[in-house]
Amino acid sequence: MVELSDGTVPAATVGRLPYYLRALRDLAAEGVDLTSSTELAERSGVSSAQLRKDLSYLGSFGTRGVGYDVESLASYITVALGLETEHRLAIVGIGNLGHALANYSGYATRGFQVVALLDASPDVVGTRVAGVMVEHVREVAEVIERERVSMVVLALPGHGAQDVADAVVGSGVREILNFAPIALQVPDDVVVRSVDVGGELQILAFHAATRAAAL
Ligand SMILES: NC(=O)c1ccc[n+]([C@@H]2O[C@H](COP(=O)([O-])OP(=O)(O)OC[C@H]3O[C@@H](n4cnc5c(N)ncnc54)[C@H](O)[C@@H]3O)[C@@H](O)[C@H]2O)c1
């Protein structure tokens, strides 16, 4: 039994596990049964020392001179990440971003299913996106209960996001992926992961500026 939630596994390690899992699944799809830390690290975009350290937090894996068993390590990480049971997602805010997220086809293979879409606009409510009917955000609590939603993605403007987050948390959801440009206030037992493409691009711009300054 792996316990990732008790703080014994560093957050940065947890953040890299999905990359290891994806690399392992690619290897399995290619018919590879055994892999080395060098190969798995290379495919995951980390050093092999980092990979070995990360995996050491989860337990003891691999046989010296033989490598890692692809299937069993993938299963172990799948369990560690809580992906052996499917997570049911709701997306709130079905504009440009919400449409793109709803239509993303990669959820199923990674343990997720989009079961509910919500918006506030009459232009969108009642339409179907990726096969799911968009419902009004005022019904978010009922929808979460009916569809047994376990995670919510917020893709609405910043000004409405806190109210929606409060309703979502009030309905029992403890994991939120936030694209709205605000820092959400949530209780301590709620995990919010915020995505900021603009911020990531600014970091790349910093590296570009640093490289240019060094020339
Ligand atoms: N974090 C990132 O990297 C990133 C990237 C792109 C967009 N965004 C943010 O994501 C949000 C959506 O962007 P977009 O381009 O899809 O905008 P958009 O205007 O196309 O869509 C926003 C949608 O949210 C709906 N909405 C507004 N208030 C709502 C409420 N209270 N409850 C439910 N739905 C509501 C609108 O009706 C609309 O359909 C914006 O806040 C934007 O800043 C973030």
Ligand as a Chemical Component Dictionary entry (heavy atoms), coordinates in Angstrom:
data_LIG
# 
_chem_comp.id                   LIG 
_chem_comp.type                 NON-POLYMER 
_chem_comp.pdbx_formal_charge   0 
_chem_comp.three_letter_code    LIG 
# 
loop_
_chem_comp_atom.comp_id 
_chem_comp_atom.atom_id 
_chem_comp_atom.alt_atom_id 
_chem_comp_atom.type_symbol 
_chem_comp_atom.charge 
_chem_comp_atom.model_Cartn_x 
_chem_comp_atom.model_Cartn_y 
_chem_comp_atom.model_Cartn_z 
_chem_comp_atom.pdbx_ordinal 
LIG N1  N1  N 0  -4.331  29.428 -16.772 1  
LIG C1  C1  C 0  -4.100  29.423 -18.052 2  
LIG O1  O1  O 0  -3.051  29.030 -18.517 3  
LIG C2  C2  C 0  -5.185  29.924 -18.919 4  
LIG C3  C3  C 0  -5.131  29.783 -20.296 5  
LIG C4  C4  C 0  -6.213  30.246 -21.025 6  
LIG C5  C5  C 0  -7.289  30.826 -20.366 7  
LIG N2  N2  N 1  -7.260  30.951 -19.016 8  
LIG C6  C6  C 0  -8.370  31.504 -18.240 9  
LIG O2  O2  O 0  -9.424  30.586 -18.351 10 
LIG C7  C7  C 0  -10.650 31.287 -18.311 11 
LIG C8  C8  C 0  -11.455 30.928 -19.554 12 
LIG O3  O3  O 0  -10.784 31.370 -20.728 13 
LIG P1  P1  P 0  -11.528 31.280 -22.111 14 
LIG O4  O4  O 0  -10.588 31.763 -23.141 15 
LIG O5  O5  O -1 -12.139 29.937 -22.274 16 
LIG O6  O6  O 0  -12.677 32.387 -21.892 17 
LIG P2  P2  P 0  -14.116 32.428 -22.560 18 
LIG O7  O7  O 0  -14.588 33.815 -22.344 19 
LIG O8  O8  O 0  -14.066 31.861 -23.937 20 
LIG O9  O9  O 0  -14.991 31.408 -21.667 21 
LIG C9  C9  C 0  -15.367 31.656 -20.356 22 
LIG C10 C10 C 0  -16.634 30.867 -20.102 23 
LIG O10 O10 O 0  -16.933 30.941 -18.705 24 
LIG C11 C11 C 0  -18.325 31.166 -18.580 25 
LIG N3  N3  N 0  -18.584 31.784 -17.285 26 
LIG C12 C12 C 0  -18.433 33.075 -16.911 27 
LIG N4  N4  N 0  -18.764 33.233 -15.622 28 
LIG C13 C13 C 0  -19.147 32.018 -15.173 29 
LIG C14 C14 C 0  -19.615 31.540 -13.924 30 
LIG N5  N5  N 0  -19.726 32.331 -12.851 31 
LIG N6  N6  N 0  -19.916 30.239 -13.822 32 
LIG C15 C15 C 0  -19.796 29.413 -14.886 33 
LIG N7  N7  N 0  -19.352 29.802 -16.084 34 
LIG C16 C16 C 0  -19.036 31.095 -16.234 35 
LIG C17 C17 C 0  -18.697 32.034 -19.756 36 
LIG O11 O11 O 0  -20.074 31.960 -20.043 37 
LIG C18 C18 C 0  -17.836 31.409 -20.853 38 
LIG O12 O12 O 0  -18.500 30.366 -21.514 39 
LIG C19 C19 C 0  -10.304 32.762 -18.221 40 
LIG O13 O13 O 0  -10.306 33.118 -16.856 41 
LIG C20 C20 C 0  -8.884  32.827 -18.729 42 
LIG O14 O14 O 0  -8.175  33.900 -18.151 43 
LIG C21 C21 C 0  -6.246  30.496 -18.300 44 
# 
loop_
_chem_comp_bond.comp_id 
_chem_comp_bond.atom_id_1 
_chem_comp_bond.atom_id_2 
_chem_comp_bond.value_order 
_chem_comp_bond.pdbx_ordinal 
LIG N1  C1  SING 1  
LIG C1  O1  DOUB 2  
LIG C1  C2  SING 3  
LIG C2  C3  SING 4  
LIG C2  C21 DOUB 5  
LIG C3  C4  DOUB 6  
LIG C4  C5  SING 7  
LIG C5  N2  DOUB 8  
LIG N2  C6  SING 9  
LIG N2  C21 SING 10 
LIG C6  O2  SING 11 
LIG C6  C20 SING 12 
LIG O2  C7  SING 13 
LIG C7  C8  SING 14 
LIG C7  C19 SING 15 
LIG C8  O3  SING 16 
LIG O3  P1  SING 17 
LIG P1  O4  DOUB 18 
LIG P1  O5  SING 19 
LIG P1  O6  SING 20 
LIG O6  P2  SING 21 
LIG P2  O7  DOUB 22 
LIG P2  O8  SING 23 
LIG P2  O9  SING 24 
LIG O9  C9  SING 25 
LIG C9  C10 SING 26 
LIG C10 O10 SING 27 
LIG C10 C18 SING 28 
LIG O10 C11 SING 29 
LIG C11 N3  SING 30 
LIG C11 C17 SING 31 
LIG N3  C12 SING 32 
LIG N3  C16 SING 33 
LIG C12 N4  DOUB 34 
LIG N4  C13 SING 35 
LIG C13 C14 SING 36 
LIG C13 C16 DOUB 37 
LIG C14 N5  SING 38 
LIG C14 N6  DOUB 39 
LIG N6  C15 SING 40 
LIG C15 N7  DOUB 41 
LIG N7  C16 SING 42 
LIG C17 O11 SING 43 
LIG C17 C18 SING 44 
LIG C18 O12 SING 45 
LIG C19 O13 SING 46 
LIG C19 C20 SING 47 
LIG C20 O14 SING 48 
# 
